[in-house]
Amino acid sequence: MEDVGQMDKTIENMGVLELINMKPEDLARISLIQNIGVILVSEALSGVLLSITQRNIGMIVTIPQTSGKIIVLTGQLSLGGDVFSNSSGSSEDILVITGQIIITSSLVENIGYKDIIIAGQLIAPKGMESLLASAVTRMSGQIAYYTADTPRIFMGNDTFSKAFFDLIEGKMAMLLVGSFEIDSDVDIATLKQKVSEIILIGKLSAPKTLVPLLQLLAVVKLGEINGRDAALTNQQ
């Protein structure tokens, strides 16, 4: 996300473009907006935005007027459920989620925002389902729920071997955000014994024999589970 108050002519190649606090005359200086994942714009500026030439825009999210603050969460973040309480803010505040936000606990008694707008991916405990269903006022992204109390969170890129799973006592839930591999030495018995569920945002590669079990374990799958041939695995 970037502030474009000083930009002119062309704005391009950004994940999130925030235009919420711009003045109409500043926005009118822009002639082209292209290659943008999400544009955030206030209702007062939506008309000016429509007059600008746009190419390859993922989505435009219009933010309603408010006397409170507009809080934008973007990127890959892991937060507690109390983020929705907004205990130090105003009931007129608006929360906008545009990235991949993982809620690690359901410890929230009430929602402290006027509006919650989701234009990204929100992953939350199953216990928050009814609360969020009543609190989210606009959604053009995805909400998914997991059942585990304390999932292990992995972000980025990693390979999981049998030696890794052997170190786990009991069962764990795996929350995977990124691109991951399960090594060829991992067998079905190990996965059954060590993994209770998988929450996947991204890609997971594994030997083909493990794919059906991984599909069963994946209570949330926002991405791909790909199987590898044994011969190809051995060559690598």
C-alpha positions as CSV (number, residue, x, y, z in Angstrom):
1,M,0.0,0.0,0.0
2,E,1.3,3.4,-0.9
3,D,0.4,7.1,-0.4
4,V,0.0,8.8,-3.8
5,G,-0.4,12.3,-2.6
6,Q,2.8,13.4,-4.4
7,M,2.3,11.3,-7.6
8,D,1.4,12.6,-11.0
9,K,0.4,11.3,-14.4
10,T,0.6,7.5,-14.1
11,I,0.2,5.2,-11.1
12,E,1.0,1.6,-11.7
13,N,2.1,-1.8,-10.5
14,M,0.9,-1.8,-6.9
15,G,-0.9,-4.3,-4.7
16,V,-3.1,-1.8,-2.9
17,L,-3.6,1.8,-3.9
18,E,-5.1,4.0,-1.2
19,L,-6.9,7.1,-2.3
20,I,-9.1,7.6,0.7
21,N,-7.5,10.9,2.0
22,M,-6.7,12.5,-1.3
23,K,-8.2,15.8,-2.4
24,P,-10.2,15.9,-5.6
25,E,-7.8,18.3,-7.3
26,D,-4.9,16.0,-6.5
27,L,-6.7,12.9,-7.9
28,A,-7.6,14.9,-11.0
29,R,-3.9,15.3,-11.8
30,I,-3.6,11.5,-12.5
31,S,-4.1,10.5,-16.1
32,L,-3.7,6.7,-15.9
33,I,-4.0,4.0,-13.3
34,Q,-2.9,0.5,-14.3
35,N,-1.9,-2.9,-12.9
36,I,-3.4,-2.4,-9.4
37,G,-4.8,-5.2,-7.2
38,V,-7.1,-3.2,-5.1
39,I,-8.1,0.5,-5.1
40,L,-9.5,2.0,-1.9
41,V,-11.4,5.3,-2.5
42,S,-13.8,7.3,-0.5
43,E,-17.4,7.8,-1.7
44,A,-16.7,11.5,-2.2
45,L,-13.9,10.7,-4.7
46,S,-15.5,7.8,-6.6
47,G,-16.8,10.1,-9.3
48,V,-13.3,11.6,-9.9
49,L,-11.8,8.2,-10.0
50,L,-14.2,7.0,-12.7
51,S,-13.0,9.9,-15.0
52,I,-9.4,8.5,-14.9
53,T,-8.3,5.9,-17.5
54,Q,-7.8,2.5,-15.8
55,R,-6.3,-0.7,-17.1
56,N,-5.9,-4.1,-15.4
57,I,-7.6,-3.2,-12.0
58,G,-8.5,-6.1,-9.7
59,M,-11.2,-4.4,-7.7
60,I,-12.3,-1.0,-6.5
61,V,-13.5,-0.7,-2.9
62,T,-15.6,2.4,-2.0
63,I,-15.3,3.5,1.6
64,P,-18.3,5.3,3.1
65,Q,-18.1,8.7,4.8
66,T,-17.4,8.6,8.6
67,S,-16.5,11.0,11.4
68,G,-14.1,8.4,12.7
69,K,-10.9,6.9,11.4
70,I,-10.5,4.5,8.5
71,I,-8.1,1.7,9.6
72,V,-6.6,-0.4,6.7
73,L,-5.0,-3.8,7.3
74,T,-3.1,-5.2,4.4
75,G,-0.3,-7.7,3.8
76,Q,0.1,-11.0,5.6
77,L,-0.8,-10.4,9.3
78,S,-1.4,-12.6,12.3
79,L,-3.6,-10.9,14.9
80,G,-5.7,-11.7,17.9
81,G,-9.4,-11.5,17.9
82,D,-9.3,-8.3,20.0
83,V,-8.4,-6.4,16.9
84,F,-12.2,-6.2,16.2
85,S,-12.9,-4.7,19.6
86,N,-11.3,-1.4,18.7
87,S,-11.1,-0.7,22.4
88,S,-9.0,2.5,22.0
89,G,-10.9,3.8,19.1
90,S,-14.4,5.3,18.2
91,S,-17.6,3.4,17.3
92,E,-17.5,5.5,14.1
93,D,-14.2,4.0,12.9
94,I,-14.2,1.8,9.8
95,L,-12.0,-1.3,9.4
96,V,-10.8,-2.3,5.9
97,I,-9.1,-5.6,5.3
98,T,-7.3,-6.0,2.0
99,G,-4.5,-8.5,2.7
100,Q,-4.4,-12.0,4.2
101,I,-5.3,-11.6,7.9
102,I,-5.2,-14.6,10.2
103,I,-7.0,-14.3,13.5
104,T,-5.4,-16.6,16.0
105,S,-7.9,-16.3,18.9
106,S,-11.6,-15.7,19.3
107,L,-11.2,-13.5,22.4
108,V,-13.6,-10.7,21.5
109,E,-16.8,-9.7,23.3
110,N,-18.1,-7.1,20.8
111,I,-17.4,-5.4,17.5
112,G,-16.1,-1.8,18.0
113,Y,-16.4,-0.6,14.4
114,K,-19.1,1.1,12.4
115,D,-18.3,-0.9,9.3
116,I,-16.0,-3.8,8.5
117,I,-15.1,-4.1,4.9
118,I,-13.3,-7.2,3.5
119,A,-11.6,-7.1,0.2
120,G,-8.9,-9.7,1.0
121,Q,-8.8,-13.0,2.9
122,L,-9.8,-13.3,6.5
123,I,-9.0,-16.6,8.3
124,A,-10.6,-16.9,11.7
125,P,-11.6,-19.4,14.4
126,K,-14.9,-21.1,14.0
127,G,-16.1,-19.5,17.2
128,M,-16.1,-16.1,15.6
129,E,-18.4,-17.1,12.7
130,S,-21.7,-15.7,14.0
131,L,-20.1,-12.5,15.3
132,L,-18.3,-11.7,12.0
133,A,-21.3,-12.7,9.9
134,S,-23.3,-9.9,11.7
135,A,-20.5,-7.4,11.7
136,V,-19.1,-7.5,8.1
137,T,-21.0,-4.8,6.2
138,R,-19.4,-5.4,2.8
139,M,-17.3,-8.3,1.4
140,S,-15.7,-8.7,-2.0
141,G,-13.0,-11.1,-0.6
142,Q,-13.2,-14.3,1.4
143,I,-13.7,-15.4,5.0
144,A,-12.8,-18.9,6.0
145,Y,-12.9,-20.6,9.4
146,Y,-10.8,-23.2,11.1
147,T,-11.7,-25.4,14.1
148,A,-8.3,-25.8,15.9
149,D,-7.6,-23.9,19.1
150,T,-4.0,-23.0,18.4
151,P,-2.8,-23.7,14.8
152,R,0.9,-23.6,14.0
153,I,1.3,-20.7,11.5
154,F,3.9,-21.0,8.6
155,M,4.4,-18.1,6.2
156,G,6.6,-18.0,3.1
157,N,8.2,-21.1,1.7
158,D,9.2,-24.3,3.4
159,T,9.6,-28.1,3.0
160,F,8.3,-30.5,5.7
161,S,10.2,-33.7,6.1
162,K,9.3,-36.8,8.2
163,A,12.0,-35.7,10.7
164,F,10.0,-32.6,11.3
165,F,6.7,-34.4,11.8
166,D,8.4,-36.9,14.2
167,L,9.3,-34.0,16.5
168,I,5.7,-33.1,16.9
169,E,4.0,-34.4,20.1
170,G,0.4,-35.2,19.6
171,K,-1.4,-33.6,16.7
172,M,-1.1,-30.1,15.3
173,A,-3.2,-27.9,12.9
174,M,-1.1,-26.4,10.2
175,L,-1.9,-22.9,8.8
176,L,0.1,-22.5,5.6
177,V,0.4,-19.1,3.9
178,G,2.7,-19.3,0.9
179,S,4.3,-22.1,-1.1
180,F,5.1,-25.3,0.6
181,E,6.3,-28.9,0.0
182,I,5.9,-32.2,1.8
183,D,9.0,-34.3,1.4
184,S,9.0,-37.7,-0.3
185,D,9.9,-39.5,2.9
186,V,6.6,-38.5,4.6
187,D,4.0,-41.3,4.5
188,I,0.2,-41.5,5.1
189,A,0.6,-42.9,8.6
190,T,2.8,-40.0,9.7
191,L,0.3,-37.4,8.4
192,K,-2.6,-39.2,10.1
193,Q,-0.8,-39.3,13.4
194,K,0.6,-35.8,13.4
195,V,-1.8,-33.5,11.6
196,S,-5.3,-32.7,12.7
197,E,-6.2,-30.2,10.0
198,I,-4.7,-27.9,7.4
199,I,-5.6,-24.3,6.5
200,L,-4.0,-23.5,3.2
201,I,-3.6,-20.1,1.6
202,G,-1.3,-20.7,-1.4
203,K,0.3,-23.8,-2.8
204,L,1.1,-27.2,-1.3
205,S,3.1,-29.8,-3.2
206,A,3.4,-33.4,-2.1
207,P,3.8,-37.0,-3.4
208,K,0.7,-38.1,-5.3
209,T,0.0,-40.8,-2.7
210,L,-0.5,-38.1,0.0
211,V,-2.9,-35.9,-2.0
212,P,-6.2,-37.5,-1.1
213,L,-5.4,-37.3,2.6
214,L,-4.2,-33.7,2.3
215,Q,-7.5,-32.8,0.6
216,L,-9.3,-34.4,3.5
217,L,-7.3,-32.6,6.1
218,A,-7.7,-29.2,4.3
219,V,-10.6,-27.6,6.2
220,V,-9.8,-24.4,4.4
221,K,-8.2,-24.4,0.9
222,L,-7.6,-21.0,-0.8
223,G,-5.1,-22.2,-3.3
224,E,-3.8,-25.5,-4.8
225,I,-2.7,-29.0,-3.6
226,N,-0.5,-30.5,-6.3
227,G,0.7,-34.1,-6.5
228,R,4.2,-35.1,-7.7
229,D,5.2,-38.3,-9.4
230,A,7.5,-40.5,-7.4
231,A,10.0,-40.7,-10.2
232,L,10.1,-36.9,-10.5
233,T,10.5,-36.6,-6.7
234,N,13.4,-39.0,-6.7
235,Q,15.2,-37.1,-9.5
236,Q,14.9,-33.8,-7.6
